[in-house]
Each structure stands twice: as structure tokens, then as C-alpha cells.
Amino acid sequence: MFRMTYPSAYPDTRDFTADRRPTHSGAGKRTFPRIPRPAYGTLLFLLVTIGFLVLPASGYSTNDAIQAAGNVYVSNYTIDPAVLFTGDTATATFYVTNGNANQSVMVNHATFGDNDILLTSGSYDASANIGPLQTRSFVFSIGTDKNAGTYYPTFSLSFSAGNGLYYRTPVKVDNTPLVMTVAEKPDAFTQGKKETISVQISNPRDNDVKNVIFEVTGNGVTLTPSKTYIGDLTAGTSTMVNFTSTADEPTSLFMHVDYDNGDNIHTINTTLPIQFTIDKQRADPVMSNIVVTLKQGTYDVTGDITNAGLSTANGVTVTSLSPALTQDPYRNYVIGALKSDDFGSFEVTFTVPNGTTSVPLQQSYKDSDGNVITSVQNIDLTRAQNTTQTDSQSSMLPALAVVIIIVLGVGGYLYMKKRKNQ
């Protein structure tokens, strides 16, 4: 017969998965039961659920940082100097602004340059934080050996959240130097005469230059001032430099200008030759109407001086030179100032050694700068009038007249007496 079995009203709660084998570690050591298989499923479910809860939050944070980086921009930049010469170096500064009102951005790399405009300083490789609505500057040193032209290097900025900022910047190279021109100079240079020279310095470049210094040098010449500090010279402008030159001999003036384009020193040069010629505008005193007389061994010379030049001759003076020995009353004669086409008379007295046939007379005057200018004219003494003989002859005239009158009277008397006797 078959026995029917019925399930118990109380289930069997024994854990048939537990390891009930005796331990070998000694009495009293605890054993850990195995995890029931239904528990594995529960644990896996919890892990997956937590993953779904966490992942959406992480993805939201990354998207927010990327979106914040999109609001970062280059608000301004400067390049000093603004225009480079070939071989110059410059400083490029970029101003990066965080346009987010409530969120910071983290940057970890910044650089500037390309194959034409070379980065001569290091790049920014350390992480940096730009706060909300704040601006941070990035400064680079650059240089180029390229010819004249405009180049477009790139400023790049990397964000920790990914992506990056790229900004192309024009950099101009122009080898046009400053220009130095002699604007005014005398028509002629005269030995020992102070002349004023004006030099114009122009900046035809598209950028300003600084520390402009003008200097002039030369041998055998006095220059005042020899060096002039001008300072900054704005693009498209010019300035005038004046100096005086007093040359003792023919020479050349060497003029040069130093200036800075950024931190780069540049120089221009020019030369002005000085040769002595006749000044077309100068005063020109000329002697005329010379009369030489000799009285008791002393020569007396009179005459006129006319200014045939175009400038005023100041302090005109006449005197005799060796071998003459000046004598009173007119050792030298001062006429004073003679304007153009004006004239004045003079008189000088002197003695000379026996046998002297000519004597130089020197006339001198001062120009408008106070320079003394002299000239010499020889006087022929052989044509001198001897006033002693003239005086003797003059004194004999009355006596001779008396003798003639007496002779005529006596002759007339005798003639009349003879006729009467006849």
C-alpha cells in the first residue's frame, strides 16, 4: 500500500546550503555561513539601482562645466611693440574673461605662436581657476625672423572640462625706419662763425617708438647741444631738433638717432659735410676813397667804408698792422654799425721804418652772433702827399708875389722915366 505524505504546517527552515563539515582549526572557532543564493540577486539589484541614480548626476555635472567653458572669451589683447622689425621680440598679452555669473572655470594650458611667430617664453601648463565674471591675463614673449608682412599666430586655451579656446591674432612685421632730414642749414659755412642747423625726425611707422635720442659729433667743430633727448615719437608724426655749429676747419657732422621699438634698439644715421664758402647773406665792408698824406714822418690815412653786403656789420673798426706803428691821435678808428648800403669815414695815423712802401690796414666787424670777422687791404705809401713840401711852397707864395710886384713897379717906373726924358 502506498503511504501518503502531507506537508507539514511548519516549513523546514534548515539551511541546506550551509557547510556543516567539522572545522579543523580547533574547538571553539566560529564558522561563517554561506550567502544564500536569493541574496545574490538582491545585492545585484541594489548595485544596478545605485548606478542608475549616480550616473545621471555625473553626466549633468560634466555638461554644466562644458557649457560654462563656452562662456569664456578673449576680451582684449596687446602686442608691444604693435609692429615688429625682422628680428625683433615682443610681448603679447591676452585677457581672458569668464562670462559666467555664478560658475568658475578651470584652465590647464595656454600658449601662443606658430611657425612664423615663435614663442620665446614658456607656455602656461599649470591649472588655474578663473572666477565668475573675472578676467585673467596670459603674457608671452614672442619673436620672428620673417620678412615684412602680416602673420596670424593662434592663442589657445585648454579647459579641464574638455574642449578649448582658439583665438587668431594678427602680428605685423614692417622694416620701415625713422627718417632724419636736415631741414635748415646756412647757405655757406664760414670759419669761426656760429651757425644754426635744424634737423627733422619723422616716424612713418604704424606704431609709436620710445626713448628717441639725437646726437651729433664732428672733428674741429663746437656743437651745442651735441645730444638731445626727444622721448616718445607717435606714429605718423615728426619733431624738430636745433643745434649750433662753430667750425674751425672743414669737417663733417655725423648725426645719428637711437630709438626703441618695444625693447629693441634701432639706429639711423646721416652725414652733413661742412666746407667753407662765401656767405651770400653776410656783411661786406669795402674801403674806398683812400687818401694818404705824410707830415713830419707820420702817415695819415683817410677813407670811407661801405657795407656792400646784405647783413648789418656791427662794431666796424679800422687799424694799421705791422710794420706800421700806430700813433696818436688815431691809433684805430671805430665807425660802429653799418647797415646794408650804409657807409662811414675813418682816419688812422702811424709811422713806418725807412724803406717801407706799403702797410696793411685791417677792418673788422661783428656779425649777429658776435663772431669777429676781419679783412685786410694794403695801402701804397709811395703815393703819399708830402704836406711839409706843400706848406713850404705855400709859404713862399706871398714873398714871391711881393718880389714880382716890386719888379713890376720898378720896371714901370724906369719905363715911364725913360719916355719922359725922350
Secondary structure, 3 states (H helix, E strand, C coil): CCCCCCCCCCCCCCCCCCCCCCCCCCCCCCCCCCCCHHHHHHHHHHHHHHHHHHHHHHHHHHHHHHHHHCCEEEEEEEEECCEECCCCEEEEEEEEEECCCCCCEEEEEEEEECCCCEECCCCECCCEEECCCCEEEEEEEEECCCCCEEECCEEEEEECCCCEEEEECCEEECCCCCEEEEEECCCCECCCCEEEEEEEEECCCCCCEEEEEEEEECCCEEEECCEEEEEEECCCCEEEEEEEEEECCCEEEEEEEEEEECCEEEEEEEEEEECECCCCCCCCEEEEEEEEEEECCEEEEEEEEEECCCCCEEEEEEEECCCCEECCCCCEEEEEEECCCCEEEEEEEEECCCCCCEEEEEEEEECCCCCEEEEEEEEEHHHCEEHHHHHHHHHHHHHHHHHHHHHHHHHHHHHHHHHHHC
